């Protein structure tokens, strides 16, 4: 539904706002349109909200830098640094849950926001990030 409203918003925008001399206006309109319809908390998920058997069904994206990913990450996660999610958006499916995490949730929130503005309704921020997952999984193995 939000994608339809977002598309209608873009189609209703005057052509001048889409021209190169006013790119900020088009971006501002798109982001404002998304925020008008975004649900509070709709893109957040706590580690404890994910049943143990569902972790393997989710595409986990570690949005931290490569050194942090190489040191430790949630088993099964792929690495896409938060600044690269738009450039690598073709690797991110729209037909299953995608959870993006960083250390605390702040950088991954930026990546999720950008994807949601572009129409990915299935992406969520892992609230508390890697630190929250580690607290939940004190006895779970961490990939090295």
Phi and psi in degrees as a GROMACS rama.xvg file:
@    title "Ramachandran Plot"
@    xaxis  label "Phi"
@    yaxis  label "Psi"
@TYPE xy
-62.8427  -35.6978  UNK-2
-63.5141  -40.3061  UNK-3
-64.1016  -45.6118  UNK-4
-63.2487  -40.2814  UNK-5
-62.2017  -43.8837  UNK-6
-63.9596  -42.8732  UNK-7
-61.7485  -39.6439  UNK-8
-60.0333  -47.8622  UNK-9
-62.8863  -40.1787  UNK-10
-68.4201  -27.6095  UNK-11
-85.8895  -7.51645  UNK-12
-71.7572  141.466  UNK-13
-62.5882  141.53  UNK-14
-54.3735  -30.5939  UNK-15
-60.2774  -33.2076  UNK-16
-73.0532  -13.8116  UNK-17
-95.0176  -4.78101  UNK-18
-76.1529  158.026  UNK-19
-59.8023  -26.6927  UNK-20
-76.8661  -8.52466  UNK-21
-134.999  48.0504  UNK-22
-64.6739  -30.1974  UNK-23
-62.003  -38.1292  UNK-24
-63.6761  -43.1226  UNK-25
-65.1237  -42.214  UNK-26
-65.7087  -45.6687  UNK-27
-60.6615  -43.8333  UNK-28
-62.8282  -42.6982  UNK-29
-64.2411  -46.0356  UNK-30
-66.6377  -41.7496  UNK-31
-62.8932  -41.8131  UNK-32
-61.0199  -41.6596  UNK-33
-64.1114  -47.8166  UNK-34
-65.7404  -28.0349  UNK-35
-64.3309  -27.8022  UNK-36
-113.229  -2.32983  UNK-37
-71.2038  138.678  UNK-38
-83.3873  139.502  UNK-39
-65.7767  126.493  UNK-40
79.1831  -1.91332  UNK-41
-65.5061  -20.4093  UNK-42
-109.843  14.6286  UNK-43
-112.867  144.087  UNK-44
-145.262  135.101  UNK-45
-87.0059  146.921  UNK-46
-51.9116  -38.244  UNK-47
-68.7552  -16.6587  UNK-48
-79.7066  -10.7662  UNK-49
-100.401  114.374  UNK-50
-60.2659  145.982  UNK-51
-51.6403  -39.8261  UNK-52
-72.8314  -15.0684  UNK-53
-89.3437  -16.3356  UNK-54
-56.3652  -36.3577  UNK-55
-74.9099  -15.3343  UNK-56
-89.5951  -14.4761  UNK-57
-92.7815  141.031  UNK-58
-82.8092  113.239  UNK-59
-96.3107  129.106  UNK-60
-118.459  119.888  UNK-61
-87.1149  116.008  UNK-62
-97.2076  7.93122  UNK-63
-79.4564  178.585  UNK-64
-74.0391  165.99  UNK-65
-60.4679  -37.7934  UNK-66
-64.2173  -41.685  UNK-67
-66.3619  -41.7044  UNK-68
-61.4836  -44.9241  UNK-69
-64.1235  -32.9828  UNK-70
-69.7671  -46.639  UNK-71
-165.44  149.582  UNK-72
-159.803  164.884  UNK-73
-68.236  132.29  UNK-74
-52.9764  133.463  UNK-75
90.4822  -8.53033  UNK-76
-73.0682  148.469  UNK-77
-104.528  163.124  UNK-78
-107.624  118.805  UNK-79
-137.822  106.78  UNK-80
-57.0809  144.759  UNK-81
-54.4248  -32.6493  UNK-82
-73.8417  -14.5032  UNK-83
-99.1673  -3.06615  UNK-84
-62.4518  -35.9487  UNK-85
-70.4469  -41.7504  UNK-86
-66.0448  -28.0577  UNK-87
-110.373  22.4489  UNK-88
-60.7751  -24.2206  UNK-89
-66.8957  -16.9845  UNK-90
-86.5349  -5.59639  UNK-91
-106.842  112.254  UNK-92
-70.1348  159.637  UNK-93
-108.855  -1.43181  UNK-94
-107.831  10.8572  UNK-95
-152.564  164.493  UNK-96
-66.8773  135.555  UNK-97
-122.46  127.254  UNK-98
-118.948  124.821  UNK-99
-109.931  135.178  UNK-100
-136.941  157.68  UNK-101
-132.031  -148.202  UNK-102
-74.9241  -44.0157  UNK-103
-121.623  -20.7567  UNK-104
116.915  -10.109  UNK-105
-77.0813  -44.0159  UNK-106
-72.2229  -39.2845  UNK-107
-65.3184  -30.0993  UNK-108
-62.423  -36.7396  UNK-109
-66.3774  -41.0078  UNK-110
-65.2185  -43.7327  UNK-111
-64.2568  -42.3035  UNK-112
-58.5071  -46.4552  UNK-113
-61.3253  -44.2874  UNK-114
-66.0468  -39.1858  UNK-115
-66.211  -37.9546  UNK-116
-61.1543  -33.0983  UNK-117
-84.5361  -1.1438  UNK-118
111.642  1.52566  UNK-119
-80.4311  100.442  UNK-120
-87.6432  -7.37103  UNK-121
-99.6254  7.78764  UNK-122
-98.6598  141.762  UNK-123
-136.018  153.117  UNK-124
-90.8807  131.944  UNK-125
-78.7658  103.704  UNK-126
-58.6156  132.868  UNK-127
72.8884  1.4349  UNK-128
51.0499  -145.425  UNK-129
-59.6119  -38.293  UNK-130
-63.4554  -42.5524  UNK-131
-65.4209  -40.3158  UNK-132
-64.1452  -41.8745  UNK-133
-63.8567  -39.4574  UNK-134
-63.5041  -39.6263  UNK-135
-70.2525  -34.373  UNK-136
-113.16  45.6179  UNK-137
-54.307  -32.7079  UNK-138
-100.795  2.60749  UNK-139
-84.255  144.834  UNK-140
-70.1868  142.223  UNK-141
-105.121  131.519  UNK-142
-67.757  140.944  UNK-143
